[in-house]
Amino acid sequence: MPDVSVIRDYAIKKTINGLIFVLPNIPDDKLLSFAEKFVGNVKWPDGQEFVRTLILQIKNRLPDLHKNVRRGAINFLTDALFYKARAREAYEKEHGYSPPLLLVISPTMRCNLKCVGCYAGMYSKKDDLPREVMDRILTEAKEMGIYFIVVSGGEPFSYKPLLDLCRKHHDVTFQVYTNGTLIDRKLATQIAEMGNIIPCISVEGYKEETDARRGEGVYSKVIKAMDNLKEAQALFGFSATVTRFNSDMLTSEDFVDYYMDEKGCFIGWYFQYMPIGTRPSLELMTTPEQRIQRLERITRMRQEKRALISDFWCDGPLVGGCLASGRQYLHINQNGDVEPCVFVHFAVDNIKDKSLSEALESDFFTSIRERVPYHPNLLRPCMIIDHPHVLRECVAKCGAHATHPEAEGIITDLAPDLDAYGEEYGRLADEAWMERYQDYSTIAESGTA
């Protein structure tokens, strides 16, 4: 007797793969109506709206993409909606918790730039993650139903096995955070032909701001990389580190319009500058007032412009709080240390000695997950700058070790200033929460899936 579910899934996938040809012609309202029952699986209203925007942006971009990128984009949507859910459900049934949605892996910390305040700047540059270990991580992730991998660093495109691993795991979507300087025409063409790599290129603003932090001439290389990717018909985006000095510029409509409409970026990621890594400085952090302004501007542009942009520190309401420690993601560095977050440089396990599942079930990760959300106000999601006592307590309780020599500063020397920052921002965030998100309290009471 044939497995009915297998036959059904095959029929569904064949039907949805046909969307490559018809999707651009489907009216937005009909497309969203079709997708609504799947969008409804996302618990948080802001998250549901983000998924709707993602679907519409993929639809709008399809005609301009390489055929392999089109197929990869459709596969990403269909796999996320149908196939990988079954593997994730099986894992949850066996282990008692849902696996992460994604992994962040930094296979190398080598980089051809020396950016001011780099969060990864103090990691060792000597050793890369062995190819066979990276391969095993990807295989284990797929067995858990994880088919979205973020590659960071260091400069990921300096990691020689990267493209071969992306080819081998062609059913995985790889988003690569890159400085863009190595993306010449040849590499851009390879990325488009492979169809499963989405480079997100770091910018600090325009020429003056980018060259000031990243080095003279870097901005022109970034723009050339975007031009190469656009010409190759690849899918790509930008990432921007927000500081006290560029916050207003990075969250302006002119900035978003330039990189998304003119340069062709599909998605944009905003990162709060964090006082870790190379010469950490609280003076570079955005003020609490700037952070509230960033929330307002990014939310408005998503609503009014359907801009596919996100900020992990302002978008707690989009995902129900902190994502770290395997709740939705974790970080594996070049040494194999399994960290809760790319900005939390502490670990108890190494992936060279443990399976992914074993690392997820560590006391360190479990103690952090059990505390999420750290506060009913999801605009205060971070255990580093919003609730720094959480990080200190979990590190001490579980005996987590620093993964590079300077990492402990975040829980020692900087602790008083971070406590003060969290309190000051908390007052403003509580006002914004009461004004905008009162309905979320009933959702939060039902859990944080």
Phi, psi and omega in degrees: 000119182294149179287114184299322182295324179294316179297317180298314180298321179297316180296319180296316183294319178299319180295314184289327176298333175294345179297338178308323185268331186252342187305315182299341183262358179278128177302146184305316184295322179289321179296315180292326177297318178297321185275353191299322182292335176275323176300325180296344176289342175280125190290320191266133183305317178296325177293321177299318180293325177296319179294321177300316178297319178302314181298315182292322180292321176297316178303313184291332183274337188310313184300337184263006185257153172303148184303325180287328176290320176302313180296320178297321180294317179294318178299321178300315180293313184292321178296318181295324184278329189240294198285312187288339177300324181293317178295322180293320178296320179295319179296315181297321179297322182282322189256345178087004176209155181281140177289163177299158174282332184207165171239148168249125180237129175248089187287343177214148172251006174291141181207146180272001177240164175228077186286142178298127176074022181302128182294335182257009190291344183260358175291157176295139178261002189285317189241139173262161174293124181303145182305317184293330178288316177300318179299316180295319178301314181296320179295314179296321179299315181296323178297335179270354182092018179262114182235018175234116184239127174262130179250125182231198182179212020048180176259107186302325183285358171271355177273106191300324181285356191303307185295320179298320179291323177294324176292315181299317180260061186291345179273002178256142172265126181250118171261125188245116173278119189221154173279350172084350188288343181262000184272085174273185182299321181298312181293320179300319178295318178299317181299316180294318182292328178288320171083357183235021179239130177240098177289138172240114192263134183284132173224156179245003187145239176248210187298308185301313184289318182292315180293329180295321182269327190254343179121148182301131177089354182291321183301317181296326177290324177297313180296321178296320178299316178297319178297319179297317180292320179295317179297324180281353180068041176268165174262129183208169181213188175239157168230144185223129176268119185269124177240177178299335189262347180236006186302314183297318180293313186294335182257016177275154177296325180299318180297310181296317179298320183296309185283330183269314184275315184276313183274340173098016179294136179276325185216155178225132180244131177254135178238125172296130173300131180244139183281066178224172175079224186284117178045066182299140183216124175289342179291339178276343181294145174295149176288160175305322179295319178296324181293320176295319177298321179297317176305312183296317183290315181295318178299317181295318181292327175294321183285314188272327185250357187053036178285131180272080182229150182210152179226117188295335181270338178262348188253030172306319178294344180282331187232003177082025177110198184300137181267352195288173175063028177087359175301316170224343178198168172210175182233135173243121184270183187294338179271353183094359178296133180263106184257150179298329189203154179296342180257000177251099188267059177222149182205160170240343183234157174236133185294343176289339183249345185229155171282166178300317180297318180297319179295321179297332185264013178295156177300324181298308181294318182296319182295326177286313181301322183295340182269348184282134354285148183288344181203148178302335178278107184284356171281000178237066192271348198261132178278358180263313185245343179263322180224064187298340177296330180297312180297314181300316183293318182291322177297314182292315183299320188258001178065034179292141180258152176292141183264002166204162191300331186264001191294329187291346180303329183293335181249004179235275186301321185270356187304311182299318181292322179291324175299316180294318178299314181300321179292316181294313178296323182302321180297316179291320181294325179295322176296315180295322181296314181295328181284324190250330196232033182300326182293341183290341184298322180289327177292317182297328181294338182270005179115179186232049180294000000 
